[in-house]
Amino acid sequence: MNFVLFINEKINPLQSIIVLSAAIFISSFFVISKSKAVKRFLIIVTSISLILAFYLNIYSFISMGNFSNFLLSFENAQMIEVSIILFSAVNLLFFISIYKVDSNHFIKILILFLFSTICAVFVVVARNFLLIFTSLTIFILTIFQLVTALNLKTNKARPYILGYFLRPTLTVILFFFGFSLFYGATDLKDFNQILQSEYISNPLIVLGLIIFGIAIYLYFFLFPLQGPYMKLIKRGEFSSNAVIWFLYFPVGIFMFLKLNELFIERNSLYMSIFFIVITFICIFAGSIGAFKTNSIRRIMSFLFLFFIGIFILNISMFSTGIISKSLVDWFNITNVLLVLFSFMPICSIFSVVEKNTGSDSIDNIKGFGRSNIYICINLIIIFISWSGFAYHIEPFIKYFNGANFLKIGIVNIILLLAMVIAFIFLMVNMFRIIVQFFRKPLTGVVEKIIFPKFFYIYVTFFTLVILVAAVLGLLEILNIDIGIINFKITQVYFLR
């Protein structure tokens, strides 16, 4: 036992990475195999490795606490972010296994998937400039290799994948120049050193920040640059869409959380205006785009763009001094969790509907609430959970008490309007989908879609988690202490 504890201490905080690397090592012996038994075996190995990595990530933090050295930083925030990535990876394995298990390239896909997950973990725990850049670059390039592998049989998708690859390559080049300017102008090793030094006002650092900002903008494929992304989502395999939705975007958000202090000067008017503009563009483009299209996949993609807008809105509130640094981190983490816990079951159900009907049109879910009542009830609960985003309006409440309303300033009023309008648009898109569940199909015949039994367990799990979170949040809002657990859903448990 002492030997095990000694090894665990020496490899901290890389336990999850080592476990996933072991799964890659085992899979590499069967890479040319086409046997279904071997594929099932490797799915089990991969599942166990991801679950074990998830457990060790939390256990190592609880048992050994914070860790920091020249290359790595592992604190409460990193533990939560790595847990989110590994949880997403477990669900992505579900999507990949369902859609690509019969592929001749399935084992190669598993290896690419595990490798991209390892890179994602490195992006979170890295603190050294060179390690951050290296892990982020390999992650971006590996993700799009994985997307290509998932779409090898879809001839129409390949031109869009190739075109979509050019922009990630440009993103990598811009990240390279940004990191080079940081490193060359300061000879410092991590971002905290820049914040604590006189180099923060260096023109080369400012230029590096601008280039880095452009790279992040391209990374997220924000409006109006999301054209190839939308085409890929429409024409690609559903499993490749899940990789983009549940791994690529969350890693980008966690990367930005490493940098937001560099980009944001508290109460800076110019930075506030910049983030407000980006917020409006993302929120309105995402909301209007989702309302105008009839493709379920595109609706989901535009709503992802909407939630990224909410992420930037939180940054806007911080830059105007409305909320604190710790609170903006908490809001952004909860937004990521809200998106993952709602979109994963929604996408899994809609993927089965598309597979049965052969189309991703919103017309295909007409009558769904009449034929598949249990699944529909779960989906409605999950959709309604999106209204939990309205809880973020709390920071504005203190500005609307009596005379304080006249003192909040034009910028804060604009942000409040953005929040209200965004919420209205979100509700419109949400109820648009729910209404479709109970409308009569075009054919007039309501056909029941047969879901595997595992789907019922899968969707029920997320519904129960959302209901528990909703009850806890409601009890806290009403200031009701039931005396069962000492927990506050909005308490900030991590500080950077």
C-alpha positions as CSV (number, residue, x, y, z in Angstrom):
1,M,0.0,0.0,0.0
2,N,2.8,2.4,0.8
3,F,4.4,1.7,-2.6
4,V,1.1,2.5,-4.3
5,L,0.8,5.8,-2.3
6,F,4.4,6.6,-3.2
7,I,3.8,6.1,-6.9
8,N,0.6,8.1,-6.7
9,E,2.4,11.0,-5.1
10,K,5.2,11.0,-7.7
11,I,2.9,11.1,-10.7
12,N,0.5,13.7,-9.3
13,P,-1.3,15.4,-11.0
14,L,-0.9,13.2,-14.1
15,Q,-2.7,10.1,-12.9
16,S,-5.6,10.6,-15.4
17,I,-3.1,11.1,-18.3
18,I,-1.1,8.0,-17.4
19,V,-4.3,5.8,-17.2
20,L,-5.5,7.1,-20.6
21,S,-2.0,6.5,-22.1
22,A,-2.2,2.9,-20.8
23,A,-5.5,2.5,-22.7
24,I,-3.8,3.8,-25.9
25,F,-0.9,1.4,-25.4
26,I,-3.3,-1.6,-25.1
27,S,-5.3,-0.4,-28.2
28,S,-2.2,0.0,-30.3
29,F,-1.7,-3.9,-30.3
30,F,-5.1,-4.3,-32.1
31,V,-5.0,-1.3,-34.4
32,I,-5.5,-3.4,-37.6
33,S,-8.1,-5.8,-36.2
34,K,-11.6,-5.8,-37.6
35,S,-13.0,-8.3,-35.1
36,K,-16.2,-7.1,-33.3
37,A,-15.1,-8.9,-30.2
38,V,-11.9,-7.0,-30.1
39,K,-13.8,-3.7,-30.7
40,R,-16.1,-4.5,-27.8
41,F,-13.1,-5.3,-25.6
42,L,-11.4,-2.0,-26.4
43,I,-14.6,-0.1,-25.8
44,I,-14.7,-1.7,-22.3
45,V,-11.0,-0.9,-21.8
46,T,-11.5,2.7,-22.9
47,S,-14.6,3.1,-20.7
48,I,-12.8,1.8,-17.6
49,S,-9.8,4.0,-18.3
50,L,-12.0,7.2,-18.6
51,I,-14.0,6.4,-15.5
52,L,-10.8,5.5,-13.5
53,A,-9.1,8.7,-14.8
54,F,-12.2,10.7,-13.6
55,Y,-12.0,9.1,-10.2
56,L,-8.2,9.5,-9.8
57,N,-8.4,13.2,-10.9
58,I,-10.8,13.9,-7.9
59,Y,-9.1,11.5,-5.5
60,S,-5.6,12.9,-6.1
61,F,-6.8,16.4,-5.4
62,I,-8.7,15.5,-2.3
63,S,-5.7,13.4,-0.9
64,M,-2.8,15.7,-1.9
65,G,-4.3,19.1,-2.5
66,N,-3.0,21.8,-4.7
67,F,0.1,21.2,-6.9
68,S,2.3,23.6,-8.8
69,N,5.7,23.5,-10.4
70,F,7.5,24.9,-13.4
71,L,5.2,23.2,-16.0
72,L,2.0,22.3,-14.2
73,S,-0.7,23.8,-12.0
74,F,-3.4,21.7,-10.4
75,E,-5.8,23.5,-8.1
76,N,-9.5,23.4,-7.4
77,A,-10.4,25.0,-10.7
78,Q,-8.2,22.6,-12.8
79,M,-9.6,19.6,-10.9
80,I,-13.2,20.7,-11.9
81,E,-12.2,21.5,-15.5
82,V,-10.4,18.1,-16.0
83,S,-13.4,16.3,-14.5
84,I,-15.7,18.0,-17.0
85,I,-13.4,17.0,-19.9
86,L,-13.2,13.4,-18.7
87,F,-17.0,13.3,-18.1
88,S,-17.5,14.7,-21.7
89,A,-15.1,12.0,-23.0
90,V,-17.1,9.2,-21.4
91,N,-20.2,10.5,-23.2
92,L,-18.3,11.0,-26.5
93,L,-17.3,7.4,-26.3
94,F,-21.0,6.6,-26.3
95,F,-21.6,8.6,-29.4
96,I,-18.5,7.2,-31.2
97,S,-19.3,3.6,-30.3
98,I,-22.9,3.9,-31.4
99,Y,-22.1,5.4,-34.9
100,K,-18.7,4.0,-35.8
101,V,-18.3,0.6,-34.2
102,D,-18.8,-1.1,-37.6
103,S,-16.1,1.1,-39.2
104,N,-12.8,-0.5,-40.3
105,H,-11.1,2.5,-38.8
106,F,-12.8,2.2,-35.4
107,I,-9.7,1.3,-33.3
108,K,-7.7,4.1,-35.0
109,I,-10.6,6.4,-34.1
110,L,-10.5,5.3,-30.4
111,I,-6.7,5.9,-30.3
112,L,-7.2,9.4,-31.8
113,F,-10.0,10.1,-29.4
114,L,-8.0,9.1,-26.3
115,F,-5.0,11.1,-27.5
116,S,-7.1,14.2,-28.0
117,T,-8.5,13.8,-24.5
118,I,-5.0,13.6,-23.1
119,C,-4.1,16.8,-24.9
120,A,-7.2,18.5,-23.6
121,V,-6.2,17.6,-20.0
122,F,-2.7,19.0,-20.6
123,V,-4.2,22.2,-21.9
124,V,-6.0,22.6,-18.5
125,V,-3.1,21.7,-16.2
126,A,-0.3,23.4,-18.1
127,R,1.0,26.7,-16.8
128,N,4.3,27.1,-18.8
129,F,4.0,29.0,-22.1
130,L,5.6,26.3,-24.2
131,L,3.6,23.4,-22.7
132,I,0.3,25.3,-23.1
133,F,1.1,26.1,-26.8
134,T,2.3,22.6,-27.6
135,S,-0.7,20.8,-25.9
136,L,-3.2,23.3,-27.5
137,T,-1.7,22.9,-30.9
138,I,-1.6,19.1,-30.8
139,F,-5.2,19.1,-29.4
140,I,-6.6,21.3,-32.3
141,L,-4.9,19.3,-35.0
142,T,-5.8,16.0,-33.4
143,I,-9.4,17.0,-33.1
144,F,-9.7,17.6,-36.8
145,Q,-7.9,14.4,-37.6
146,L,-10.5,12.7,-35.5
147,V,-13.3,14.5,-37.3
148,T,-11.9,13.5,-40.6
149,A,-11.6,9.9,-39.4
150,L,-15.3,9.9,-38.3
151,N,-16.4,11.2,-41.7
152,L,-14.3,9.0,-44.1
153,K,-17.4,7.4,-45.6
154,T,-19.3,10.7,-46.1
155,N,-18.0,11.9,-49.4
156,K,-19.9,15.1,-49.3
157,A,-18.4,16.1,-46.0
158,R,-14.8,15.7,-47.0
159,P,-14.5,19.0,-49.0
160,Y,-15.9,20.9,-46.0
161,I,-13.6,19.1,-43.6
162,L,-10.6,20.1,-45.7
163,G,-11.9,23.7,-45.9
164,Y,-12.6,23.6,-42.2
165,F,-9.1,22.5,-41.5
166,L,-7.6,25.6,-42.9
167,R,-9.0,27.8,-40.2
168,P,-7.7,25.7,-37.3
169,T,-4.3,25.8,-39.0
170,L,-4.5,29.5,-39.1
171,T,-5.5,29.5,-35.5
172,V,-2.5,27.5,-34.6
173,I,-0.2,29.9,-36.5
174,L,-1.7,32.9,-34.6
175,F,-1.3,31.1,-31.3
176,F,2.3,30.5,-32.2
177,F,2.9,34.2,-32.9
178,G,1.1,35.2,-29.8
179,F,3.1,32.9,-27.5
180,S,6.3,33.9,-29.3
181,L,5.7,37.5,-28.6
182,F,4.9,36.8,-24.9
183,Y,8.0,34.6,-24.5
184,G,10.3,36.7,-26.6
185,A,9.4,40.1,-25.1
186,T,9.5,39.0,-21.4
187,D,11.4,35.7,-21.1
188,L,8.8,34.8,-18.6
189,K,7.3,31.3,-18.3
190,D,3.7,31.8,-17.4
191,F,0.8,34.3,-17.5
192,N,0.9,35.1,-13.8
193,Q,4.4,36.4,-14.2
194,I,3.3,38.9,-16.8
195,L,0.5,40.2,-14.6
196,Q,3.0,40.7,-11.8
197,S,5.7,42.5,-13.8
198,E,6.2,45.8,-15.5
199,Y,6.0,44.1,-18.9
200,I,2.2,44.3,-18.9
201,S,2.5,47.7,-20.6
202,N,5.1,46.5,-23.2
203,P,3.9,47.2,-26.8
204,L,4.9,43.7,-27.8
205,I,2.8,42.2,-25.1
206,V,-0.2,44.3,-26.3
207,L,0.4,43.1,-29.8
208,G,0.7,39.5,-28.6
209,L,-2.7,40.0,-26.8
210,I,-4.3,41.3,-30.0
211,I,-3.0,38.3,-32.0
212,F,-4.0,35.9,-29.3
213,G,-7.5,37.4,-29.1
214,I,-7.9,36.9,-32.9
215,A,-6.7,33.3,-32.6
216,I,-9.3,32.7,-29.8
217,Y,-12.0,34.3,-31.9
218,L,-11.2,32.0,-34.8
219,Y,-11.0,29.0,-32.5
220,F,-14.6,29.5,-31.4
221,F,-15.7,30.1,-35.0
222,L,-17.8,33.0,-33.8
223,F,-20.2,34.9,-36.1
224,P,-19.7,35.7,-38.9
225,L,-16.9,33.2,-39.4
226,Q,-18.8,30.0,-38.6
227,G,-19.8,29.2,-42.3
228,P,-17.6,26.1,-42.8
229,Y,-18.4,24.9,-39.3
230,M,-22.2,25.1,-40.0
231,K,-21.7,23.2,-43.3
232,L,-19.6,20.5,-41.5
233,I,-22.3,20.1,-38.8
234,K,-25.0,19.8,-41.4
235,R,-23.2,17.2,-43.6
236,G,-20.9,15.3,-41.2
237,E,-21.5,12.3,-39.0
238,F,-23.4,12.9,-35.8
239,S,-20.5,11.5,-33.8
240,S,-18.1,14.1,-35.3
241,N,-20.6,16.9,-34.3
242,A,-20.5,15.6,-30.7
243,V,-16.7,15.8,-30.7
244,I,-16.9,19.5,-31.7
245,W,-19.7,20.3,-29.3
246,F,-18.6,18.4,-26.2
247,L,-14.8,18.5,-26.3
248,Y,-13.5,21.2,-28.7
249,F,-15.6,24.1,-27.4
250,P,-15.2,23.4,-23.6
251,V,-11.5,23.1,-23.9
252,G,-11.5,26.5,-25.7
253,I,-13.5,28.0,-22.8
254,F,-11.1,26.6,-20.2
255,M,-8.2,28.0,-22.2
256,F,-9.7,31.4,-22.2
257,L,-10.3,31.2,-18.5
258,K,-6.5,30.9,-18.1
259,L,-6.1,34.2,-20.0
260,N,-9.1,36.4,-19.1
261,E,-7.1,38.5,-16.6
262,L,-4.7,39.3,-19.4
263,F,-7.4,40.4,-21.7
264,I,-9.6,42.3,-19.3
265,E,-8.6,45.4,-17.4
266,R,-11.3,45.9,-14.8
267,N,-13.5,48.9,-15.6
268,S,-11.7,49.5,-18.9
269,L,-14.2,51.3,-21.2
270,Y,-12.7,50.0,-24.4
271,M,-12.5,46.4,-23.4
272,S,-16.0,46.6,-22.0
273,I,-17.3,48.0,-25.3
274,F,-15.4,45.3,-27.2
275,F,-16.8,42.4,-25.2
276,I,-20.4,43.9,-25.3
277,V,-20.2,44.1,-29.1
278,I,-19.1,40.4,-29.3
279,T,-21.8,39.4,-26.8
280,F,-24.5,41.0,-28.9
281,I,-23.2,39.5,-32.1
282,C,-23.1,36.0,-30.7
283,I,-26.4,36.1,-28.9
284,F,-28.4,37.6,-31.8
285,A,-26.7,35.6,-34.5
286,G,-27.2,32.4,-32.5
287,S,-30.8,33.1,-31.6
288,I,-31.9,34.3,-35.0
289,G,-29.9,31.6,-36.8
290,A,-31.6,28.9,-34.7
291,F,-35.0,30.4,-35.4
292,K,-34.5,30.7,-39.1
293,T,-33.2,27.2,-39.9
294,N,-35.3,23.9,-39.9
295,S,-32.3,21.7,-39.4
296,I,-32.1,20.2,-35.9
297,R,-28.3,20.0,-36.2
298,R,-28.0,23.6,-37.1
299,I,-30.4,24.7,-34.4
300,M,-28.2,22.9,-31.9
301,S,-25.1,24.6,-33.4
302,F,-26.6,28.1,-33.3
303,L,-27.7,27.6,-29.7
304,F,-24.1,26.6,-28.9
305,L,-23.1,29.9,-30.4
306,F,-25.7,31.5,-28.2
307,F,-24.3,30.0,-25.0
308,I,-20.8,31.1,-26.1
309,G,-22.3,34.6,-26.2
310,I,-23.5,34.1,-22.7
311,F,-20.0,33.1,-21.7
312,I,-18.6,36.3,-23.2
313,L,-21.5,38.2,-21.5
314,N,-20.1,37.1,-18.2
315,I,-16.7,38.4,-19.2
316,S,-18.4,41.7,-20.1
317,M,-20.0,42.0,-16.7
318,F,-16.6,41.4,-15.1
319,S,-14.9,44.0,-17.3
320,T,-17.5,46.6,-16.2
321,G,-17.1,45.8,-12.5
322,I,-20.5,44.3,-12.0
323,I,-19.3,40.9,-10.8
324,S,-16.0,39.7,-9.3
325,K,-13.3,37.5,-10.8
326,S,-14.3,34.5,-8.7
327,L,-17.9,34.9,-9.7
328,V,-17.3,35.2,-13.4
329,D,-15.2,31.9,-13.2
330,W,-18.1,30.3,-11.4
331,F,-20.7,31.5,-13.9
332,N,-18.6,30.2,-16.9
333,I,-18.1,26.8,-15.3
334,T,-21.8,26.5,-14.6
335,N,-22.6,27.5,-18.2
336,V,-20.4,24.7,-19.5
337,L,-22.1,22.3,-17.2
338,L,-25.5,23.6,-18.2
339,V,-24.7,23.1,-21.9
340,L,-23.2,19.6,-21.4
341,F,-25.9,18.2,-19.2
342,S,-28.6,19.5,-21.5
343,F,-27.1,19.0,-24.9
344,M,-25.8,15.5,-24.4
345,P,-29.2,13.8,-23.9
346,I,-30.9,16.1,-26.4
347,C,-28.4,15.3,-29.1
348,S,-28.5,11.5,-28.3
349,I,-32.3,11.5,-28.8
350,F,-32.3,13.6,-31.9
351,S,-29.6,11.5,-33.4
352,V,-31.8,8.4,-33.1
353,V,-34.7,10.3,-34.6
354,E,-32.5,11.3,-37.5
355,K,-31.3,7.8,-38.0
356,N,-34.8,6.5,-38.1
357,T,-36.2,9.2,-40.4
358,G,-33.1,9.8,-42.6
359,S,-33.4,13.5,-42.2
360,D,-32.5,16.2,-39.5
361,S,-35.5,18.4,-40.3
362,I,-37.4,19.8,-37.4
363,D,-40.6,18.4,-39.0
364,N,-39.4,14.9,-38.1
365,I,-40.1,15.6,-34.4
366,K,-43.7,16.5,-35.0
367,G,-45.9,14.1,-33.0
368,F,-42.9,12.9,-31.0
369,G,-44.7,13.8,-27.7
370,R,-47.6,11.6,-28.7
371,S,-45.7,8.5,-29.7
372,N,-42.7,8.6,-27.2
373,I,-44.3,10.1,-24.1
374,Y,-41.6,9.2,-21.6
375,I,-38.6,10.4,-23.7
376,C,-40.6,13.5,-24.5
377,I,-41.2,14.4,-20.9
378,N,-37.5,14.1,-20.2
379,L,-36.6,16.3,-23.1
380,I,-39.1,19.0,-22.0
381,I,-37.6,19.0,-18.5
382,I,-34.1,19.3,-20.0
383,F,-35.2,22.1,-22.3
384,I,-36.8,24.0,-19.5
385,S,-33.5,23.8,-17.6
386,W,-32.2,26.4,-20.0
387,S,-34.2,29.0,-18.2
388,G,-31.8,28.4,-15.3
389,F,-29.5,30.8,-17.2
390,A,-31.9,33.6,-16.0
391,Y,-30.4,33.1,-12.5
392,H,-27.4,35.0,-13.8
393,I,-29.4,38.1,-13.8
394,E,-28.9,38.2,-10.0
395,P,-25.8,40.5,-10.2
396,F,-28.0,43.2,-11.8
397,I,-30.7,43.1,-9.1
398,K,-28.7,45.2,-6.6
399,Y,-28.6,48.0,-9.2
400,F,-32.4,48.1,-9.4
401,N,-33.2,49.0,-5.9
402,G,-34.7,52.5,-5.6
403,A,-32.4,55.4,-6.5
404,N,-29.6,53.0,-7.6
405,F,-31.5,52.5,-10.9
406,L,-30.3,56.0,-11.9
407,K,-26.7,55.3,-11.0
408,I,-25.9,52.1,-12.8
409,G,-24.6,53.7,-16.0
410,I,-25.4,53.2,-19.7
411,V,-23.0,50.3,-20.1
412,N,-24.7,48.3,-17.4
413,I,-28.1,49.1,-18.8
414,I,-27.0,47.8,-22.2
415,L,-25.8,44.6,-20.5
416,L,-29.0,44.2,-18.7
417,L,-31.0,44.6,-22.0
418,A,-28.7,42.0,-23.6
419,M,-29.4,39.6,-20.8
420,V,-33.2,40.1,-21.1
421,I,-33.3,39.9,-24.9
422,A,-31.1,36.9,-24.8
423,F,-33.4,35.2,-22.4
424,I,-36.4,36.0,-24.5
425,F,-34.7,34.6,-27.7
426,L,-33.7,31.4,-25.8
427,M,-37.3,30.8,-24.6
428,V,-38.6,31.4,-28.1
429,N,-36.3,28.8,-29.5
430,M,-36.9,26.4,-26.7
431,F,-40.7,26.5,-27.0
432,R,-40.5,26.3,-30.8
433,I,-39.0,22.8,-30.4
434,I,-41.4,21.8,-27.6
435,V,-44.4,22.8,-29.6
436,Q,-43.2,20.6,-32.5
437,F,-43.5,17.6,-30.2
438,F,-47.3,17.9,-30.0
439,R,-48.1,19.0,-33.6
440,K,-49.5,16.5,-36.1
441,P,-46.9,15.1,-38.5
442,L,-47.2,16.0,-42.2
443,T,-48.3,12.5,-43.0
444,G,-51.0,12.5,-40.3
445,V,-49.6,9.2,-38.9
446,V,-47.7,9.2,-35.6
447,E,-45.0,6.5,-35.7
448,K,-43.3,5.4,-32.5
449,I,-39.5,5.5,-32.6
450,I,-37.9,2.5,-30.9
451,F,-35.0,3.5,-28.6
452,P,-32.5,1.1,-27.1
453,K,-33.2,0.5,-23.4
454,F,-29.8,2.1,-22.6
455,F,-31.1,5.4,-24.0
456,Y,-33.9,5.5,-21.4
457,I,-31.3,5.1,-18.6
458,Y,-29.0,7.6,-20.2
459,V,-31.7,10.3,-20.6
460,T,-33.2,9.6,-17.2
461,F,-29.8,10.1,-15.5
462,F,-29.4,13.6,-16.9
463,T,-33.0,14.5,-16.2
464,L,-32.6,13.5,-12.5
465,V,-29.3,15.5,-12.2
466,I,-31.0,18.6,-13.7
467,L,-34.1,18.2,-11.4
468,V,-31.9,17.9,-8.3
469,A,-29.9,21.0,-9.3
470,A,-33.1,22.9,-10.0
471,V,-34.6,22.0,-6.6
472,L,-31.4,23.0,-4.8
473,G,-31.2,26.2,-6.7
474,L,-34.8,27.0,-5.9
475,L,-34.4,26.3,-2.2
476,E,-31.4,28.6,-2.1
477,I,-33.2,31.4,-4.0
478,L,-36.1,31.1,-1.5
479,N,-33.6,31.0,1.4
480,I,-35.0,27.7,2.6
481,D,-32.6,25.5,4.6
482,I,-33.9,21.9,4.7
483,G,-31.0,20.8,6.9
484,I,-30.1,17.7,4.9
485,I,-26.9,18.8,3.1
486,N,-24.6,21.8,3.7
487,F,-24.4,22.9,0.1
488,K,-25.0,26.1,-1.8
489,I,-25.3,25.7,-5.6
490,T,-24.0,29.2,-6.2
491,Q,-21.1,29.1,-3.8
492,V,-17.8,29.7,-5.4
493,Y,-15.6,26.8,-4.4
494,F,-12.6,27.7,-6.6
495,L,-10.5,30.8,-6.8
496,R,-7.8,31.4,-9.3
